[in-house]
Amino acid sequence: MVTIIALIVGGIIIYRRSRKRDLDTTPRDKTGQAIEPEDEDYENDPSQAPIYDDDLTYDDWNSWEDLLAEIGIIDIRDGMIEYETGDNSRLFVMLAEMGQSNPYLKTNEELAQNNQIMEVFFNGVLAPIKISSQSQKIVMTDFLKDLAEHSKFIHGTNDQMRDYADRVIRDTLDYQQSSDRFENKCYVQFQAVIKADEVFGETPAALEKQIHEKAMEKLLRQITRADGLLKRADHSLSPLDTFGLLEVLYKTFNRESSVRVRLEDIIKKQRYSLFTSAYQNDTTFKHVQQKVQIEADAINMARESLQKQQDLRNAELLSRGEDYYQSASDDDTTSDSLV
Protein backbone atom coordinates (compact mmCIF):
# COMPACT_ATOMS: atom_id res chain seq x y z
CA MET A 1 0.00 0.00 0.00
CA VAL A 2 2.83 2.38 0.90
CA THR A 3 4.57 1.60 -2.39
CA ILE A 4 1.43 2.44 -4.37
CA ILE A 5 1.01 5.76 -2.54
CA ALA A 6 4.68 6.60 -3.15
CA LEU A 7 4.31 5.85 -6.85
CA ILE A 8 1.19 8.03 -7.08
CA VAL A 9 2.90 10.94 -5.28
CA GLY A 10 5.98 10.57 -7.49
CA GLY A 11 3.83 10.56 -10.61
CA ILE A 12 2.05 13.74 -9.48
CA ILE A 13 5.37 15.51 -8.82
CA ILE A 14 6.77 14.47 -12.21
CA TYR A 15 3.58 15.61 -13.93
CA ARG A 16 3.67 19.04 -12.25
CA ARG A 17 7.32 19.52 -13.13
CA SER A 18 6.65 18.62 -16.74
CA ARG A 19 3.88 21.22 -16.84
CA LYS A 20 6.17 24.06 -15.73
CA ARG A 21 7.01 26.64 -18.34
CA ASP A 22 8.36 30.18 -18.45
CA LEU A 23 6.32 33.23 -19.30
CA ASP A 24 5.49 33.20 -23.01
CA THR A 25 7.06 36.32 -24.57
CA THR A 26 5.95 35.52 -28.11
CA PRO A 27 4.83 38.76 -29.84
CA ARG A 28 1.02 38.91 -29.93
CA ASP A 29 -1.78 41.41 -30.49
CA LYS A 30 -4.60 42.43 -28.16
CA THR A 31 -6.65 39.38 -29.13
CA GLY A 32 -3.83 37.05 -28.13
CA GLN A 33 -2.92 35.99 -31.67
CA ALA A 34 0.80 35.43 -32.25
CA ILE A 35 2.60 37.90 -34.54
CA GLU A 36 5.10 36.29 -36.89
CA PRO A 37 8.49 38.07 -36.86
CA GLU A 38 9.96 39.29 -40.11
CA ASP A 39 13.05 37.42 -41.32
CA GLU A 40 15.09 40.62 -41.63
CA ASP A 41 14.32 41.69 -38.07
CA TYR A 42 15.21 38.22 -36.78
CA GLU A 43 18.57 38.20 -38.58
CA ASN A 44 19.49 41.69 -37.36
CA ASP A 45 18.54 41.00 -33.73
CA PRO A 46 21.76 40.74 -31.65
CA SER A 47 19.97 38.64 -29.01
CA GLN A 48 19.45 35.89 -31.60
CA ALA A 49 23.18 35.54 -32.31
CA PRO A 50 24.54 32.09 -31.42
CA ILE A 51 26.78 31.65 -28.39
CA TYR A 52 29.86 29.52 -28.89
CA ASP A 53 31.25 27.73 -25.85
CA ASP A 54 34.78 28.05 -27.23
CA ASP A 55 34.61 31.81 -26.69
CA LEU A 56 33.92 31.41 -22.98
CA THR A 57 36.56 31.10 -20.27
CA TYR A 58 36.47 29.50 -16.83
CA ASP A 59 33.37 27.43 -17.67
CA ASP A 60 33.80 25.38 -14.52
CA TRP A 61 33.31 28.34 -12.21
CA ASN A 62 30.06 28.85 -10.31
CA SER A 63 29.47 32.56 -10.78
CA TRP A 64 27.04 34.88 -9.05
CA GLU A 65 24.85 34.76 -12.15
CA ASP A 66 24.67 30.96 -11.83
CA LEU A 67 23.30 31.33 -8.31
CA LEU A 68 20.67 33.81 -9.43
CA ALA A 69 19.64 31.58 -12.33
CA GLU A 70 19.42 28.55 -10.05
CA ILE A 71 16.92 30.22 -7.73
CA GLY A 72 14.92 31.59 -10.66
CA ILE A 73 16.00 35.25 -10.69
CA ILE A 74 15.97 36.74 -14.19
CA ASP A 75 16.97 40.34 -13.53
CA ILE A 76 17.29 43.00 -10.84
CA ARG A 77 16.36 46.45 -12.14
CA ASP A 78 13.85 49.26 -11.64
CA GLY A 79 13.96 48.49 -7.92
CA MET A 80 12.46 45.02 -8.47
CA ILE A 81 13.67 41.41 -8.35
CA GLU A 82 12.23 39.48 -11.27
CA TYR A 83 11.59 35.74 -10.98
CA GLU A 84 10.49 33.13 -13.51
CA THR A 85 7.78 31.06 -11.82
CA GLY A 86 7.56 28.19 -14.31
CA ASP A 87 3.78 28.45 -14.79
CA ASN A 88 3.74 30.95 -17.68
CA SER A 89 3.99 33.98 -15.39
CA ARG A 90 6.54 36.31 -13.80
CA LEU A 91 6.95 37.14 -10.11
CA PHE A 92 8.23 40.57 -9.07
CA VAL A 93 9.42 41.46 -5.56
CA MET A 94 9.97 44.99 -4.26
CA LEU A 95 11.42 45.92 -0.88
CA ALA A 96 10.25 48.88 1.19
CA GLU A 97 12.10 50.06 4.28
CA MET A 98 9.86 50.45 7.31
CA GLY A 99 10.48 53.43 9.55
CA GLN A 100 11.25 52.64 13.20
CA SER A 101 9.90 54.28 16.34
CA ASN A 102 10.96 54.00 19.98
CA PRO A 103 8.14 52.41 22.00
CA TYR A 104 9.71 53.58 25.28
CA LEU A 105 8.99 57.19 24.31
CA LYS A 106 5.25 56.58 23.87
CA THR A 107 2.43 56.40 26.34
CA ASN A 108 0.31 53.32 26.87
CA GLU A 109 -2.52 54.88 24.88
CA GLU A 110 -0.22 55.54 21.92
CA LEU A 111 1.13 51.99 22.03
CA ALA A 112 -2.39 50.56 22.11
CA GLN A 113 -3.35 52.72 19.13
CA ASN A 114 -0.27 51.56 17.20
CA ASN A 115 -1.09 47.92 17.91
CA GLN A 116 -4.63 48.45 16.64
CA ILE A 117 -3.33 50.04 13.44
CA MET A 118 -0.90 47.15 12.87
CA GLU A 119 -3.73 44.67 13.46
CA VAL A 120 -5.89 46.44 10.89
CA PHE A 121 -2.99 46.40 8.43
CA PHE A 122 -2.32 42.67 8.75
CA ASN A 123 -6.01 41.81 8.58
CA GLY A 124 -6.33 43.78 5.35
CA VAL A 125 -3.38 42.19 3.56
CA LEU A 126 -4.52 40.68 0.26
CA ALA A 127 -1.25 39.74 -1.48
CA PRO A 128 1.58 37.74 0.16
CA ILE A 129 4.10 39.89 2.05
CA LYS A 130 7.16 39.12 4.11
CA ILE A 131 8.76 41.21 6.86
CA SER A 132 12.47 40.76 7.53
CA SER A 133 15.09 42.62 9.54
CA GLN A 134 18.80 43.13 9.06
CA SER A 135 21.44 44.47 11.42
CA GLN A 136 23.43 47.15 9.63
CA LYS A 137 26.34 49.35 10.61
CA ILE A 138 25.52 53.02 11.06
CA VAL A 139 27.62 54.96 8.54
CA MET A 140 27.45 58.76 8.45
CA THR A 141 30.63 59.44 6.47
CA ASP A 142 28.99 61.04 3.43
CA PHE A 143 26.60 63.08 5.57
CA LEU A 144 29.39 64.42 7.77
CA LYS A 145 31.60 65.26 4.78
CA ASP A 146 28.75 67.17 3.11
CA LEU A 147 28.03 68.91 6.40
CA ALA A 148 31.69 69.93 6.74
CA GLU A 149 31.68 71.30 3.19
CA HIS A 150 28.47 73.28 3.65
CA SER A 151 29.49 74.64 7.06
CA LYS A 152 32.26 76.68 5.40
CA PHE A 153 29.77 78.78 3.44
CA ILE A 154 27.02 79.44 6.01
CA HIS A 155 26.18 83.14 6.17
CA GLY A 156 26.34 84.96 9.49
CA THR A 157 29.18 82.89 10.95
CA ASN A 158 32.69 83.84 11.99
CA ASP A 159 35.98 81.96 12.03
CA GLN A 160 35.51 80.71 15.60
CA MET A 161 32.11 79.16 14.78
CA ARG A 162 33.41 77.48 11.64
CA ASP A 163 36.43 76.14 13.51
CA TYR A 164 34.19 74.75 16.26
CA ALA A 165 31.90 73.07 13.71
CA ASP A 166 34.90 71.54 11.95
CA ARG A 167 36.24 70.10 15.23
CA VAL A 168 32.84 68.63 16.13
CA ILE A 169 32.56 66.94 12.73
CA ARG A 170 36.11 65.56 12.95
CA ASP A 171 35.45 64.19 16.45
CA THR A 172 32.26 62.53 15.20
CA LEU A 173 34.14 60.91 12.31
CA ASP A 174 36.86 59.67 14.67
CA TYR A 175 34.23 58.24 17.02
CA GLN A 176 32.53 56.46 14.12
CA GLN A 177 35.81 54.88 12.99
CA SER A 178 36.85 53.84 16.50
CA SER A 179 33.56 52.18 17.53
CA ASP A 180 31.06 50.35 15.36
CA ARG A 181 27.37 51.04 15.97
CA PHE A 182 24.62 48.88 14.55
CA GLU A 183 20.88 49.23 14.18
CA ASN A 184 18.14 46.97 12.90
CA LYS A 185 16.60 47.82 9.55
CA CYS A 186 13.15 46.43 8.83
CA TYR A 187 12.07 45.63 5.26
CA VAL A 188 8.68 44.64 3.91
CA GLN A 189 8.69 42.50 0.76
CA PHE A 190 5.78 43.02 -1.62
CA GLN A 191 4.99 40.63 -4.46
CA ALA A 192 3.19 40.95 -7.78
CA VAL A 193 2.52 38.24 -10.38
CA ILE A 194 2.14 39.10 -14.07
CA LYS A 195 0.44 36.47 -16.22
CA ALA A 196 0.73 36.05 -19.97
CA ASP A 197 -2.85 37.12 -20.68
CA GLU A 198 -2.29 40.50 -18.97
CA VAL A 199 0.19 41.83 -21.54
CA PHE A 200 0.43 42.05 -25.31
CA GLY A 201 2.90 43.52 -27.78
CA GLU A 202 4.29 43.26 -31.28
CA THR A 203 7.85 42.45 -30.19
CA PRO A 204 9.44 40.69 -27.20
CA ALA A 205 10.94 44.04 -26.14
CA ALA A 206 7.47 45.63 -26.09
CA LEU A 207 6.18 42.71 -24.03
CA GLU A 208 9.04 43.03 -21.54
CA LYS A 209 8.42 46.76 -21.18
CA GLN A 210 4.72 46.24 -20.54
CA ILE A 211 5.44 43.44 -18.05
CA HIS A 212 7.69 45.74 -16.01
CA GLU A 213 5.23 48.63 -16.18
CA LYS A 214 2.37 46.49 -14.90
CA ALA A 215 4.53 45.00 -12.15
CA MET A 216 5.69 48.45 -11.06
CA GLU A 217 2.10 49.69 -11.01
CA LYS A 218 0.89 46.78 -8.88
CA LEU A 219 3.77 46.98 -6.41
CA LEU A 220 3.62 50.75 -5.94
CA ARG A 221 -0.13 50.51 -5.40
CA GLN A 222 0.42 47.98 -2.62
CA ILE A 223 3.15 50.07 -0.99
CA THR A 224 1.09 53.27 -1.18
CA ARG A 225 -1.92 51.56 0.38
CA ALA A 226 0.19 50.07 3.17
CA ASP A 227 2.08 53.32 3.80
CA GLY A 228 -1.17 55.27 4.18
CA LEU A 229 -2.04 53.06 7.14
CA LEU A 230 1.35 52.29 8.69
CA LYS A 231 2.53 55.90 8.83
CA ARG A 232 -0.18 56.54 11.41
CA ALA A 233 1.75 54.14 13.65
CA ASP A 234 5.07 55.88 12.87
CA HIS A 235 6.10 53.05 10.53
CA SER A 236 6.11 54.77 7.15
CA LEU A 237 7.31 52.81 4.12
CA SER A 238 9.99 53.95 1.67
CA PRO A 239 10.44 51.77 -1.46
CA LEU A 240 14.07 50.95 -2.28
CA ASP A 241 15.55 51.84 -5.65
CA THR A 242 17.87 49.51 -7.54
CA PHE A 243 20.98 50.63 -5.64
CA GLY A 244 19.24 50.23 -2.28
CA LEU A 245 18.10 46.75 -3.29
CA LEU A 246 21.60 45.74 -4.39
CA GLU A 247 23.02 47.16 -1.16
CA VAL A 248 20.68 44.97 0.90
CA LEU A 249 21.74 41.91 -1.12
CA TYR A 250 25.41 42.87 -0.75
CA LYS A 251 25.07 43.10 3.03
CA THR A 252 23.12 39.84 3.11
CA PHE A 253 25.71 37.76 1.26
CA ASN A 254 28.80 39.59 2.63
CA ARG A 255 28.07 39.99 6.32
CA GLU A 256 31.65 40.58 7.47
CA SER A 257 33.18 42.46 4.55
CA SER A 258 30.16 44.80 4.25
CA VAL A 259 30.95 46.12 7.73
CA ARG A 260 34.47 47.14 6.67
CA VAL A 261 33.81 48.32 3.11
CA ARG A 262 30.65 49.93 1.80
CA LEU A 263 29.15 48.98 -1.54
CA GLU A 264 29.25 52.64 -2.57
CA ASP A 265 33.02 52.77 -2.01
CA ILE A 266 33.52 49.63 -4.13
CA ILE A 267 31.54 51.18 -6.98
CA LYS A 268 33.32 54.53 -6.76
CA LYS A 269 36.80 52.97 -6.72
CA GLN A 270 35.81 50.17 -9.13
CA ARG A 271 37.91 47.65 -7.24
CA TYR A 272 35.62 44.68 -7.77
CA SER A 273 38.52 42.21 -8.00
CA LEU A 274 39.15 42.58 -4.27
CA PHE A 275 35.88 40.85 -3.40
CA THR A 276 34.35 37.45 -3.87
CA SER A 277 30.68 36.69 -3.37
CA ALA A 278 31.38 34.25 -0.51
CA TYR A 279 34.11 32.64 1.57
CA GLN A 280 36.49 30.54 -0.53
CA ASN A 281 38.55 27.65 0.83
CA ASP A 282 42.25 27.11 0.13
CA THR A 283 41.61 24.61 -2.66
CA THR A 284 39.41 27.01 -4.63
CA PHE A 285 41.87 29.85 -4.06
CA LYS A 286 44.72 27.67 -5.36
CA HIS A 287 42.68 26.74 -8.44
CA VAL A 288 42.09 30.42 -9.16
CA GLN A 289 45.80 31.11 -8.86
CA GLN A 290 46.56 28.27 -11.24
CA LYS A 291 44.04 29.51 -13.81
CA VAL A 292 45.52 33.01 -13.65
CA GLN A 293 49.00 31.56 -14.12
CA ILE A 294 47.80 29.45 -17.06
CA GLU A 295 46.36 32.54 -18.75
CA ALA A 296 49.62 34.44 -18.23
CA ASP A 297 51.68 31.52 -19.56
CA ALA A 298 49.40 31.21 -22.60
CA ILE A 299 49.91 34.89 -23.45
CA ASN A 300 53.68 34.58 -23.05
CA MET A 301 53.81 31.43 -25.19
CA ALA A 302 51.79 33.12 -27.93
CA ARG A 303 54.15 36.09 -27.85
CA GLU A 304 57.22 33.85 -28.05
CA SER A 305 55.71 31.83 -30.91
CA LEU A 306 54.97 34.97 -32.92
CA GLN A 307 58.47 36.25 -32.25
CA LYS A 308 60.00 32.97 -33.49
CA GLN A 309 57.92 33.14 -36.66
CA GLN A 310 59.11 36.69 -37.25
CA ASP A 311 62.73 35.68 -36.64
CA LEU A 312 62.45 32.85 -39.20
CA ARG A 313 60.96 35.24 -41.73
CA ASN A 314 63.77 37.73 -41.14
CA ALA A 315 66.38 34.99 -41.56
CA GLU A 316 64.76 33.89 -44.82
CA LEU A 317 64.86 37.45 -46.17
CA LEU A 318 68.51 37.83 -45.19
CA SER A 319 69.39 34.50 -46.84
CA ARG A 320 68.01 35.91 -50.11
CA GLY A 321 70.16 38.99 -49.71
CA GLU A 322 67.27 41.19 -48.69
CA ASP A 323 67.17 43.54 -45.76
CA TYR A 324 63.92 43.02 -43.88
CA TYR A 325 64.16 46.52 -42.40
CA GLN A 326 64.34 47.95 -45.90
CA SER A 327 61.43 45.68 -46.91
CA ALA A 328 59.33 47.00 -44.08
CA SER A 329 60.07 50.61 -45.04
CA ASP A 330 59.20 49.84 -48.68
CA ASP A 331 55.86 48.41 -47.59
CA ASP A 332 55.15 51.56 -45.60
CA THR A 333 56.05 53.75 -48.60
CA THR A 334 53.82 51.70 -50.90
CA SER A 335 50.88 51.94 -48.53
CA ASP A 336 51.38 55.71 -48.19
CA SER A 337 51.44 56.13 -51.97
CA LEU A 338 48.21 54.15 -52.30
CA VAL A 339 46.55 56.47 -49.84
C-alpha positions in Angstrom: 0.0 0.0 0.0 2.8 2.4 0.9 4.6 1.6 -2.4 1.4 2.4 -4.4 1.0 5.8 -2.5 4.7 6.6 -3.2 4.3 5.9 -6.9 1.2 8.0 -7.1 2.9 10.9 -5.3 6.0 10.6 -7.5 3.8 10.6 -10.6 2.0 13.7 -9.5 5.4 15.5 -8.8 6.8 14.5 -12.2 3.6 15.6 -13.9 3.7 19.0 -12.2 7.3 19.5 -13.1 6.6 18.6 -16.7 3.9 21.2 -16.8 6.2 24.1 -15.7 7.0 26.6 -18.3 8.4 30.2 -18.5 6.3 33.2 -19.3 5.5 33.2 -23.0 7.1 36.3 -24.6 6.0 35.5 -28.1 4.8 38.8 -29.8 1.0 38.9 -29.9 -1.8 41.4 -30.5 -4.6 42.4 -28.2 -6.7 39.4 -29.1 -3.8 37.0 -28.1 -2.9 36.0 -31.7 0.8 35.4 -32.2 2.6 37.9 -34.5 5.1 36.3 -36.9 8.5 38.1 -36.9 10.0 39.3 -40.1 13.1 37.4 -41.3 15.1 40.6 -41.6 14.3 41.7 -38.1 15.2 38.2 -36.8 18.6 38.2 -38.6 19.5 41.7 -37.4 18.5 41.0 -33.7 21.8 40.7 -31.6 20.0 38.6 -29.0 19.5 35.9 -31.6 23.2 35.5 -32.3 24.5 32.1 -31.4 26.8 31.7 -28.4 29.9 29.5 -28.9 31.3 27.7 -25.9 34.8 28.0 -27.2 34.6 31.8 -26.7 33.9 31.4 -23.0 36.6 31.1 -20.3 36.5 29.5 -16.8 33.4 27.4 -17.7 33.8 25.4 -14.5 33.3 28.3 -12.2 30.1 28.8 -10.3 29.5 32.6 -10.8 27.0 34.9 -9.0 24.9 34.8 -12.1 24.7 31.0 -11.8 23.3 31.3 -8.3 20.7 33.8 -9.4 19.6 31.6 -12.3 19.4 28.5 -10.1 16.9 30.2 -7.7 14.9 31.6 -10.7 16.0 35.3 -10.7 16.0 36.7 -14.2 17.0 40.3 -13.5 17.3 43.0 -10.8 16.4 46.5 -12.1 13.8 49.3 -11.6 14.0 48.5 -7.9 12.5 45.0 -8.5 13.7 41.4 -8.3 12.2 39.5 -11.3 11.6 35.7 -11.0 10.5 33.1 -13.5 7.8 31.1 -11.8 7.6 28.2 -14.3 3.8 28.5 -14.8 3.7 30.9 -17.7 4.0 34.0 -15.4 6.5 36.3 -13.8 7.0 37.1 -10.1 8.2 40.6 -9.1 9.4 41.5 -5.6 10.0 45.0 -4.3 11.4 45.9 -0.9 10.2 48.9 1.2 12.1 50.1 4.3 9.9 50.4 7.3 10.5 53.4 9.6 11.3 52.6 13.2 9.9 54.3 16.3 11.0 54.0 20.0 8.1 52.4 22.0 9.7 53.6 25.3 9.0 57.2 24.3 5.3 56.6 23.9 2.4 56.4 26.3 0.3 53.3 26.9 -2.5 54.9 24.9 -0.2 55.5 21.9 1.1 52.0 22.0 -2.4 50.6 22.1 -3.3 52.7 19.1 -0.3 51.6 17.2 -1.1 47.9 17.9 -4.6 48.5 16.6 -3.3 50.0 13.4 -0.9 47.2 12.9 -3.7 44.7 13.5 -5.9 46.4 10.9 -3.0 46.4 8.4 -2.3 42.7 8.8 -6.0 41.8 8.6 -6.3 43.8 5.3 -3.4 42.2 3.6 -4.5 40.7 0.3 -1.2 39.7 -1.5 1.6 37.7 0.2 4.1 39.9 2.1 7.2 39.1 4.1 8.8 41.2 6.9 12.5 40.8 7.5 15.1 42.6 9.5 18.8 43.1 9.1 21.4 44.5 11.4 23.4 47.2 9.6 26.3 49.3 10.6 25.5 53.0 11.1 27.6 55.0 8.5 27.4 58.8 8.5 30.6 59.4 6.5 29.0 61.0 3.4 26.6 63.1 5.6 29.4 64.4 7.8 31.6 65.3 4.8 28.8 67.2 3.1 28.0 68.9 6.4 31.7 69.9 6.7 31.7 71.3 3.2 28.5 73.3 3.6 29.5 74.6 7.1 32.3 76.7 5.4 29.8 78.8 3.4 27.0 79.4 6.0 26.2 83.1 6.2 26.3 85.0 9.5 29.2 82.9 10.9 32.7 83.8 12.0 36.0 82.0 12.0 35.5 80.7 15.6 32.1 79.2 14.8 33.4 77.5 11.6 36.4 76.1 13.5 34.2 74.8 16.3 31.9 73.1 13.7 34.9 71.5 12.0 36.2 70.1 15.2 32.8 68.6 16.1 32.6 66.9 12.7 36.1 65.6 13.0 35.5 64.2 16.4 32.3 62.5 15.2 34.1 60.9 12.3 36.9 59.7 14.7 34.2 58.2 17.0 32.5 56.5 14.1 35.8 54.9 13.0 36.8 53.8 16.5 33.6 52.2 17.5 31.1 50.4 15.4 27.4 51.0 16.0 24.6 48.9 14.6 20.9 49.2 14.2 18.1 47.0 12.9 16.6 47.8 9.5 13.1 46.4 8.8 12.1 45.6 5.3 8.7 44.6 3.9 8.7 42.5 0.8 5.8 43.0 -1.6 5.0 40.6 -4.5 3.2 40.9 -7.8 2.5 38.2 -10.4 2.1 39.1 -14.1 0.4 36.5 -16.2 0.7 36.0 -20.0 -2.9 37.1 -20.7 -2.3 40.5 -19.0 0.2 41.8 -21.5 0.4 42.1 -25.3 2.9 43.5 -27.8 4.3 43.3 -31.3 7.8 42.5 -30.2 9.4 40.7 -27.2 10.9 44.0 -26.1 7.5 45.6 -26.1 6.2 42.7 -24.0 9.0 43.0 -21.5 8.4 46.8 -21.2 4.7 46.2 -20.5 5.4 43.4 -18.0 7.7 45.7 -16.0 5.2 48.6 -16.2 2.4 46.5 -14.9 4.5 45.0 -12.2 5.7 48.4 -11.1 2.1 49.7 -11.0 0.9 46.8 -8.9 3.8 47.0 -6.4 3.6 50.8 -5.9 -0.1 50.5 -5.4 0.4 48.0 -2.6 3.2 50.1 -1.0 1.1 53.3 -1.2 -1.9 51.6 0.4 0.2 50.1 3.2 2.1 53.3 3.8 -1.2 55.3 4.2 -2.0 53.1 7.1 1.4 52.3 8.7 2.5 55.9 8.8 -0.2 56.5 11.4 1.7 54.1 13.7 5.1 55.9 12.9 6.1 53.0 10.5 6.1 54.8 7.2 7.3 52.8 4.1 10.0 53.9 1.7 10.4 51.8 -1.5 14.1 51.0 -2.3 15.5 51.8 -5.6 17.9 49.5 -7.5 21.0 50.6 -5.6 19.2 50.2 -2.3 18.1 46.8 -3.3 21.6 45.7 -4.4 23.0 47.2 -1.2 20.7 45.0 0.9 21.7 41.9 -1.1 25.4 42.9 -0.8 25.1 43.1 3.0 23.1 39.8 3.1 25.7 37.8 1.3 28.8 39.6 2.6 28.1 40.0 6.3 31.6 40.6 7.5 33.2 42.5 4.5 30.2 44.8 4.3 31.0 46.1 7.7 34.5 47.1 6.7 33.8 48.3 3.1 30.6 49.9 1.8 29.1 49.0 -1.5 29.2 52.6 -2.6 33.0 52.8 -2.0 33.5 49.6 -4.1 31.5 51.2 -7.0 33.3 54.5 -6.8 36.8 53.0 -6.7 35.8 50.2 -9.1 37.9 47.7 -7.2 35.6 44.7 -7.8 38.5 42.2 -8.0 39.2 42.6 -4.3 35.9 40.9 -3.4 34.3 37.4 -3.9 30.7 36.7 -3.4 31.4 34.3 -0.5 34.1 32.6 1.6 36.5 30.5 -0.5 38.6 27.6 0.8 42.3 27.1 0.1 41.6 24.6 -2.7 39.4 27.0 -4.6 41.9 29.9 -4.1 44.7 27.7 -5.4 42.7 26.7 -8.4 42.1 30.4 -9.2 45.8 31.1 -8.9 46.6 28.3 -11.2 44.0 29.5 -13.8 45.5 33.0 -13.7 49.0 31.6 -14.1 47.8 29.4 -17.1 46.4 32.5 -18.8 49.6 34.4 -18.2 51.7 31.5 -19.6 49.4 31.2 -22.6 49.9 34.9 -23.5 53.7 34.6 -23.0 53.8 31.4 -25.2 51.8 33.1 -27.9 54.2 36.1 -27.9 57.2 33.8 -28.1 55.7 31.8 -30.9 55.0 35.0 -32.9 58.5 36.3 -32.3 60.0 33.0 -33.5 57.9 33.1 -36.7 59.1 36.7 -37.2 62.7 35.7 -36.6 62.4 32.8 -39.2 61.0 35.2 -41.7 63.8 37.7 -41.1 66.4 35.0 -41.6 64.8 33.9 -44.8 64.9 37.4 -46.2 68.5 37.8 -45.2 69.4 34.5 -46.8 68.0 35.9 -50.1 70.2 39.0 -49.7 67.3 41.2 -48.7 67.2 43.5 -45.8 63.9 43.0 -43.9 64.2 46.5 -42.4 64.3 48.0 -45.9 61.4 45.7 -46.9 59.3 47.0 -44.1 60.1 50.6 -45.0 59.2 49.8 -48.7 55.9 48.4 -47.6 55.1 51.6 -45.6 56.1 53.7 -48.6 53.8 51.7 -50.9 50.9 51.9 -48.5 51.4 55.7 -48.2 51.4 56.1 -52.0 48.2 54.2 -52.3 46.6 56.5 -49.8 
